[in-house]
């Protein structure tokens, strides 16, 4: 399973918009305004995937060793 497939299986990931429900913030109870945060892959789930699959991150580029 590659990294993108693993990300899409997360229970907080929205397949419709690509947002992370865990990182989304609900603000303004009266007017129901909210902020949608897209999935950036910098959560504990993706960190565990990187450790298990020996992904080394150099700058913004990911390489497998």
C-alpha positions as CSV (number, residue, x, y, z in Angstrom):
1,X,0.0,0.0,0.0
2,X,1.4,3.3,-1.0
3,X,1.4,6.5,1.1
4,X,-1.7,8.1,-0.6
5,X,-3.8,4.9,-0.2
6,X,-2.8,4.8,3.5
7,X,-3.8,8.5,3.9
8,X,-7.2,7.9,2.3
9,X,-8.0,5.0,4.7
10,X,-7.8,7.4,7.7
11,X,-11.1,7.8,9.5
12,X,-10.5,11.6,9.6
13,X,-9.9,12.0,5.9
14,X,-12.7,13.2,3.6
15,X,-12.6,11.6,0.1
16,X,-14.9,14.3,-1.3
17,X,-12.9,17.3,-0.4
18,X,-9.5,15.9,0.7
19,X,-9.8,17.7,4.0
20,X,-8.8,16.4,7.4
21,X,-11.8,16.4,9.8
22,X,-9.4,16.2,12.8
23,X,-7.6,19.4,11.8
24,X,-10.8,21.2,10.7
25,X,-11.9,23.9,13.2
26,X,-15.5,24.8,13.8
27,X,-15.8,28.5,14.7
28,X,-18.8,30.7,15.3
29,X,-21.7,28.7,16.8
30,X,-24.3,31.3,15.8
31,X,-23.4,31.6,12.2
32,X,-22.0,28.0,11.7
33,X,-18.8,29.2,10.1
34,X,-16.0,26.7,10.0
35,X,-12.4,26.4,8.7
36,X,-11.5,23.4,6.4
37,X,-8.0,22.2,6.7
38,X,-6.7,20.0,3.9
39,X,-4.8,16.9,4.8
40,X,-1.1,17.8,4.9
41,X,0.2,14.3,5.9
42,X,1.9,15.7,9.1
43,X,-0.1,13.8,11.7
44,X,0.8,10.8,13.9
45,X,-0.8,8.3,11.5
46,X,1.4,9.4,8.6
47,X,4.5,9.6,10.8
48,X,3.9,6.0,11.8
49,X,3.6,5.0,8.1
50,X,6.9,6.8,7.3
51,X,8.7,5.0,10.2
52,X,7.3,1.6,9.2
53,X,8.2,2.1,5.5
54,X,11.6,3.8,6.1
55,X,10.7,7.0,4.4
56,X,13.5,9.6,4.9
57,X,12.4,13.2,4.4
58,X,14.9,15.6,2.8
59,X,13.5,19.1,2.7
60,X,10.1,18.7,0.9
61,X,11.1,15.6,-1.0
62,X,10.4,12.0,0.3
63,X,12.6,9.2,-0.7
64,X,12.5,5.5,0.2
65,X,15.8,3.9,1.4
